[in-house]
Structures are given as structure tokens and as C-alpha cells.
Amino acid sequence: MDSAERNIYTVTELNGYVKHILESVPRLENIYVRGEVSDFKRNALSGHVYFALKDEKSRLNCVMFKWSAERLRFQVQSGMKVIAQGKMTVYQQGGVYQLQAVSLTPDGVGEMQLAFEQLKDRLWREGLFDERHKIPLPPFPQRIGVVTSASGKAIHDIITVTKSRWPLSKIVLLPVSVQGERAPREIAAAIRYADRWKVADVLIVGRGGGSPEELWCFNDELIARAIYDCELPVVSAVGHEPDVTICDFVADIRAATPSRAAEIVTPDLPRLRAALRDWESRAVGATEKRLVRERERLANLSARPVLRGPENILDACRQTLDAKSDRLQALMTAALTSARARWAEDAARLDALSPLKVLGRGYAIAVKPGGAVIRSKKDAKSGDTFTLRLRKDEIDCVVK
């Protein structure tokens, strides 16, 4: 067969083709692989994690990028048995296939823990745990909604703490099952009901302590999404301090116990009263100091002459006004006298320069028809006409 008829690939093309084939298999897009961690290392610059999973017969290269490695809840070491979740990819430059891991779970933790980690990871990716979505608690709630069992210890603890700290508020109980198959649907429905009808200013969702199986309903996705969609602030109070559920991650605030939740949502009335008394004392003290300063200021103002004898000030002003009026009148008179003298001088100068004065002494002016003055014999020739202007009359003349 001629070489032109064969399919010839470059190494890059072939690796890219294999990468495309491998990554297009749906079954390999989200898989779980059990194995022993080997050659675990973290790149100091990028933060990416590289390791291998191996069993008795095989070895699989793995990579976990920085944004996934930062969410690891335990310290991974070589020799540890884990279950890795991720997808199969091809590192095209090296020509090797690998698992791109997004989470690691210690092997042997059980199906419930694995399901917990899977759901937590998925909801985290969707943004249900984002701090920007958290709603602040009201400072002085009038109604506190409680989603819990009507017969459990949690509601009694919440009522007791609330009465001692903030008796002005009203407890609104939304009774639900807190364990069993029906519990997730009932709890989610109660949260949505409270949110829709705004039955309270804040919600406490939870129950007292119990085994992991008894608390498991609070890891349900229905409850997580109901809390996330709720426009009321939600406090999660499930179990005791060591117990952690999906509900805790989604809620606006997590409380270690139902009693602690009641403390978080209510102000301490005795402490508030003490603070108010302190503020009152400070306000009274500040007001008294201000009054003392203002009284001193008023006394200083009252002692000024303008306030003790205002008619004296008016008399002085009248005298000043008369003096200034007289001065202004004298200045105006002097200015007019000076102006008249300058006008008389200027008029005398103009009169002395007037041509009428010259004509009055017997002189005359010869003017051509165009108005030009005849100053010498050259300015006229025989036959020209001109006007001879005298003091009071004019004589029409002809040059001969």
C-alpha cells in the first residue's frame, strides 16, 4: 500500500485524538476509583497536587488542581487508602492518561459519609454555601420561628432561653418530624411555608442530639435548597457541637445546640437594660455639661456693653453718622469749586485761541469753494472764485 493512502498522524495529533475519544465517554466523566495513594506531592508554585493510585496489580496517575485540593478536609499521605472522585483525561504533552480528581474520601468511612461528601461537594459547587448569600439576623426579633419536633427537648430549651433573655418575642412553632423518611419533606415544607407567609423574623431549624442515623435527615438536599431559597434568616441548630450536617453549611448561621441558637437570635434583655442605663447616664452627663457651658456663654454675652445699654451704642452711631455726613458735604463743595475754576480756565484758553478773536481785530480768511484756506498766492490763479470771511459777514470774490 502506498504511503499516501495510509493515515499518518503526528504525535500531537494522535495524542489529541486519543484524548478526545477518552474524554467523550460518558461513563468516565464522573467515576470513583479506590486505591492506595502513592508518590503524593504538591507543586509549591501552582498548588496543584500530583499522586498515583495503585492496587496489587496496577497503577493510575492522578492530578488534583489547586481549587479542588484546597477543599480537602484531611491530610493526604502516601500509603493512605482512599476513594477518588473525578474524570478520566489525557495529558496530551506527556501522552499518558490520568484521573483528574476533584475529591478524595478516606476508604472505609461508609456509604453515608461518602454520600455526605458527594452532596456537600455538589452543593458547594452550585454556590449554596457562598458567604455572599448569608442573611444577617434581626437585632430585636418580635417573632422567632422554630422548625422542630413539638415533643422534643429542643423546643423546650429554646423557649426557656428566650424567656430569660428576650421575653418580648413570640415563639412560633412549626412542628415536624426530625428523623425518618418523612422528615426531609416535612422540614423543607415548613421552611417554605414560614418564608412564604413570613410567620417570623428569624427561623431556627434543628433538633437535639442523636446518632448520625437520627440526624441524617438534615443532610437531605430538599432541606438544603429550602434553606437556600428562604428569604428569612435561618439558624441551623442540629445536635451538639461535634455534629455537622449539610443544613449547617447552607444556613446563615450555625449554632452548636438549640439553646445556643436561642441565645444567638435574641438580645440579652438584662444586659441591654444595663447598657441603656449606661447610655442614659452618659447622655444626662453630657447634657448637664452642655448646659453649664451654655449658661457661661450666656452670662458672658449678657455682660457685653451692647446688651447692657443698647441706646448708648445707637447714640454713638448717630454721632459717627453726622460727622461723616458733614465731611462728605465739605468734600462735595470743595470738588465743585475746583471743577468750576478749571472750567473757567479752559474756557478762557479756548476763547483766546478762537479764530473769531482774530477776525474781530480786522483780519479776514480767504476760503475756496471746497473749504480749503488760501494761504499764499500759489493757492489761487486768475479766474478762481473764493469767499472772504469777515467777523460777521462773507464776500464772494474773483482772482484777477
C-alpha positions in Angstrom: 0.0 0.0 0.0 1.3 3.4 -0.9 2.2 5.7 2.0 0.0 8.4 0.6 -3.0 6.1 1.1 -2.2 5.5 4.8 -3.4 7.7 7.7 -0.2 9.2 9.1 -0.5 11.2 12.4 1.9 13.4 14.2 2.4 12.5 17.8 0.4 15.6 18.9 -2.4 14.7 16.6 -2.6 11.1 17.8 -2.5 12.1 21.5 -5.2 14.7 20.8 -7.3 12.0 19.1 -6.9 9.6 22.0 -7.7 12.4 24.4 -10.9 13.2 22.5 -12.0 9.6 22.5 -11.3 9.0 26.2 -12.9 12.2 27.4 -16.1 11.7 25.3 -17.0 8.5 27.1 -19.9 9.5 29.4 -19.1 6.7 31.9 -15.7 8.2 32.5 -16.8 11.7 33.1 -17.7 11.1 36.8 -16.2 8.0 38.3 -15.0 6.7 41.7 -11.7 4.9 42.0 -10.5 3.0 45.1 -6.7 2.7 45.6 -3.7 3.4 47.7 -2.1 6.8 47.5 1.5 6.8 46.1 4.0 9.5 45.4 1.8 12.3 46.8 3.3 15.7 46.2 2.1 19.3 45.9 3.6 21.8 43.5 4.9 24.7 45.5 4.1 27.3 42.8 0.8 26.2 41.3 -0.6 24.5 44.4 -1.7 21.5 42.1 -1.4 18.0 43.7 0.1 15.0 41.8 -0.1 11.4 43.0 -0.9 7.9 41.9 -3.5 5.3 42.9 -2.4 1.7 43.0 -3.5 -1.7 43.9 -1.8 -5.1 43.8 -1.5 -5.2 40.0 -1.9 -1.7 38.5 -1.1 2.0 38.9 -3.1 5.1 37.8 -1.6 8.6 37.6 -3.8 11.3 39.2 -3.9 15.1 39.3 -5.9 17.3 41.6 -5.9 21.0 40.7 -5.4 23.7 43.3 -9.1 24.7 43.6 -10.0 21.1 44.4 -7.0 20.4 46.6 -7.9 23.4 48.8 -11.2 21.8 49.8 -9.6 18.6 51.1 -10.8 18.1 54.7 -8.0 15.8 55.7 -4.2 15.5 55.3 -3.4 13.1 52.4 -0.3 11.0 52.8 1.3 8.2 50.7 0.1 4.8 51.7 -3.4 6.0 52.6 -6.3 4.2 51.1 -8.8 6.5 49.5 -11.7 6.7 47.1 -11.1 9.4 44.5 -13.9 11.1 42.5 -13.1 12.6 39.1 -12.9 12.1 35.4 -10.5 10.4 33.0 -8.4 12.7 30.9 -5.2 12.5 28.7 -2.2 14.6 29.5 -1.5 15.3 25.8 2.0 16.6 26.1 3.2 13.5 28.0 1.0 11.1 26.2 -0.4 9.5 29.4 -3.9 9.1 30.6 -4.8 10.1 34.1 -7.6 10.7 36.6 -8.4 14.3 37.2 -9.6 14.1 40.8 -12.0 16.6 42.3 -12.4 15.0 45.8 -10.8 12.3 48.0 -12.6 10.3 50.7 -10.8 8.1 53.1 -11.7 4.5 52.3 -13.7 2.7 54.9 -15.8 5.6 56.1 -19.0 4.0 54.8 -21.7 4.8 52.3 -23.4 7.5 54.5 -20.2 9.5 54.8 -19.4 9.1 51.1 -22.9 10.3 50.2 -22.5 13.2 52.6 -19.2 14.2 50.9 -20.7 13.9 47.4 -23.7 16.1 48.2 -21.7 18.6 50.1 -19.2 18.9 47.2 -22.0 19.3 44.6 -23.9 21.9 46.6 -20.7 23.8 47.3 -20.1 23.9 43.5 -23.5 25.3 43.0 -22.8 28.1 45.4 -25.3 27.1 48.2 -22.6 27.7 50.8 -21.5 31.1 49.5 -21.0 33.6 52.2 -22.4 36.4 50.0 -25.8 34.7 50.2 -25.9 34.8 54.0 -28.6 37.0 55.6 -27.9 39.0 58.8 -30.1 38.3 61.8 -32.6 41.0 63.1 -31.3 42.7 66.2 -34.6 42.6 68.1 -36.9 39.9 66.7 -40.6 40.0 67.6 -41.4 36.5 66.3 -39.0 33.6 66.3 -40.0 30.6 64.2 -38.8 27.2 65.3 -38.9 24.2 62.9 -38.5 21.1 65.1 -40.4 18.4 66.9 -43.3 19.5 69.1 -42.4 16.9 71.7 -38.6 17.1 71.6 -36.2 18.7 74.1 -35.1 21.3 71.6 -38.3 23.4 71.7 -38.3 23.4 75.5 -34.7 24.6 75.6 -35.4 27.4 73.1 -38.5 28.6 75.0 -36.6 28.6 78.3 -33.6 30.6 76.9 -35.8 33.0 75.0 -38.0 33.8 78.1 -34.9 34.5 80.2 -33.2 36.7 77.6 -35.9 38.3 75.5 -39.4 37.7 76.8 -40.7 40.4 74.4 -40.6 38.0 71.5 -43.1 35.3 70.5 -42.2 31.7 69.7 -43.9 30.3 66.5 -43.6 26.6 66.4 -43.8 24.7 63.1 -44.0 21.1 64.3 -42.3 18.5 62.0 -40.7 15.1 62.2 -36.9 15.3 62.8 -36.0 11.8 61.8 -37.2 9.1 59.4 -38.2 9.1 55.8 -40.9 11.8 56.1 -38.7 14.2 58.0 -36.9 15.9 55.0 -40.1 16.7 53.2 -41.9 18.0 56.3 -38.9 20.2 57.3 -38.5 21.6 53.8 -42.2 22.3 53.6 -42.3 24.0 57.0 -39.3 26.3 55.9 -41.0 27.2 52.7 -44.3 27.9 54.4 -42.7 30.2 57.0 -40.9 32.0 54.2 -43.9 32.4 52.0 -46.2 33.8 54.8 -43.4 35.5 56.8 -44.6 34.0 60.0 -41.5 35.0 61.9 -38.5 37.4 61.7 -36.0 34.6 62.0 -36.1 30.8 61.8 -34.4 28.1 63.9 -34.2 24.7 62.2 -32.9 21.7 64.1 -33.3 19.2 66.9 -31.5 17.8 69.9 -28.6 15.4 69.9 -28.7 11.9 68.5 -26.9 9.3 66.5 -25.6 10.0 63.0 -28.5 8.0 61.6 -31.0 10.0 63.6 -29.5 13.3 62.4 -29.2 12.1 58.8 -32.4 13.8 57.6 -30.7 17.2 58.0 -28.2 16.1 55.2 -31.1 15.9 52.7 -30.9 18.1 49.6 -34.6 19.1 49.9 -33.8 20.9 53.2 -30.6 22.4 51.9 -32.4 24.0 48.9 -35.3 25.2 51.1 -32.9 27.0 53.4 -31.0 28.5 50.5 -34.2 29.8 48.9 -35.6 31.2 52.2 -35.6 35.0 52.4 -35.8 34.8 56.2 -32.5 34.4 58.1 -32.1 30.7 59.1 -30.1 29.4 62.1 -29.2 25.7 62.0 -29.2 24.0 65.4 -28.8 20.3 64.8 -27.5 18.0 67.6 -24.4 19.0 69.6 -21.1 20.7 69.0 -19.4 17.8 67.1 -22.3 17.1 64.8 -22.0 18.7 61.4 -24.7 18.5 58.7 -25.4 19.9 55.3 -28.0 22.1 56.9 -25.2 23.8 58.9 -23.3 24.7 55.7 -26.4 26.3 53.9 -27.9 28.1 56.9 -27.0 31.8 57.5 -25.6 30.9 61.0 -24.7 27.6 62.6 -25.5 27.1 66.3 -23.9 24.2 68.3 -27.2 23.4 70.1 -30.8 24.6 70.1 -30.1 26.5 73.3 -27.2 28.3 71.7 -29.4 29.1 68.7 -31.9 30.8 71.1 -29.0 32.9 72.5 -27.8 33.9 69.1 -31.2 35.1 67.8 -32.2 37.0 70.9 -30.6 40.0 72.6 -29.9 39.7 76.3 -32.5 41.9 77.9 -30.8 42.3 81.3 -27.6 43.3 79.6 -29.5 45.6 77.2 -31.2 47.3 80.1 -27.8 47.8 81.8 -26.4 49.2 78.5 -29.4 51.6 78.3 -28.9 52.8 81.8 -25.2 53.4 81.0 -26.2 55.3 77.8 -28.8 57.3 79.8 -26.2 58.2 82.4 -23.8 59.3 79.7 -26.5 61.3 77.9 -27.5 63.1 81.1 -23.9 63.9 82.0 -23.2 65.2 78.5 -26.4 67.3 78.6 -25.5 68.8 82.0 -22.1 69.8 80.8 -23.6 71.4 77.7 -26.0 73.3 79.9 -23.1 74.6 82.1 -21.2 75.7 79.0 -24.2 77.5 77.5 -25.0 79.2 80.8 -21.5 80.6 81.0 -21.7 81.7 77.4 -25.0 83.5 78.0 -23.5 85.2 81.0 -20.5 86.4 79.0 -22.8 87.7 76.3 -25.1 89.5 78.8 -22.1 91.3 80.3 -21.2 93.0 77.0 -22.0 96.7 76.7 -24.1 96.3 73.6 -26.6 94.2 75.6 -26.4 96.2 78.9 -27.1 99.6 77.2 -28.0 99.4 73.5 -29.2 103.1 73.4 -25.6 104.2 74.1 -24.4 102.2 71.1 -27.1 103.9 69.0 -26.1 107.4 70.2 -22.5 106.8 69.2 -23.6 105.5 65.8 -25.7 108.7 65.3 -22.7 110.9 66.1 -20.5 109.0 63.8 -23.1 109.3 61.0 -23.4 113.1 61.5 -19.6 113.5 61.4 -19.3 111.5 58.2 -22.2 113.4 56.6 -20.5 116.8 57.3 -17.3 115.6 55.9 -19.0 114.3 52.8 -20.7 117.7 52.3 -17.4 119.6 52.6 -15.7 117.3 50.2 -18.5 117.7 47.6 -18.4 121.6 48.0 -14.6 121.6 47.5 -14.9 119.4 44.5 -17.5 121.6 42.8 -15.4 124.8 43.5 -12.3 123.2 42.0 -14.3 122.0 39.0 -15.8 125.4 38.3 -12.3 127.1 38.5 -10.9 124.5 36.0 -13.8 125.1 33.6 -13.3 128.9 33.7 -9.6 128.5 32.9 -10.3 126.1 30.0 -13.0 128.5 28.6 -10.5 131.4 28.7 -7.9 129.4 26.8 -10.4 128.3 24.1 -11.6 131.9 23.7 -8.1 133.2 23.2 -7.4 130.6 20.5 -10.8 131.2 18.7 -10.4 132.4 15.1 -13.3 134.8 15.8 -11.0 136.8 18.0 -8.6 137.2 15.1 -11.4 138.3 12.8 -12.6 140.8 15.4 -9.3 142.6 15.2 -9.9 143.4 11.4 -8.4 140.3 9.8 -10.2 138.1 7.2 -9.9 134.5 5.9 -9.9 133.5 2.2 -11.6 130.1 1.6 -12.0 128.2 -1.7 -15.4 126.7 -2.6 -14.2 123.3 -1.3 -13.3 124.8 2.1 -9.6 125.0 1.7 -7.9 128.1 3.1 -5.8 130.2 0.7 -2.5 130.7 2.4 -0.4 132.0 -0.4 -0.5 133.3 -4.0 0.2 129.8 -5.2 -3.1 128.5 -3.8 -5.1 130.6 -6.4 -5.0 131.5 -10.1 -6.7 134.1 -12.2 -10.4 133.5 -12.5 -10.8 131.4 -9.3 -13.6 132.3 -7.0 -13.3 132.3 -3.3 -15.1 133.6 -0.2 -13.6 136.2 2.1 -14.9 135.6 5.6 -15.0 138.7 7.9 -16.1 138.8 11.5 -19.8 138.9 10.8 -20.2 138.7 7.0 -18.7 137.0 3.9 -17.8 138.5 0.5 -17.7 136.4 -2.7 -14.5 137.3 -4.7 -12.8 136.5 -8.0 -9.0 136.4 -8.5 -7.7 138.8 -11.3 
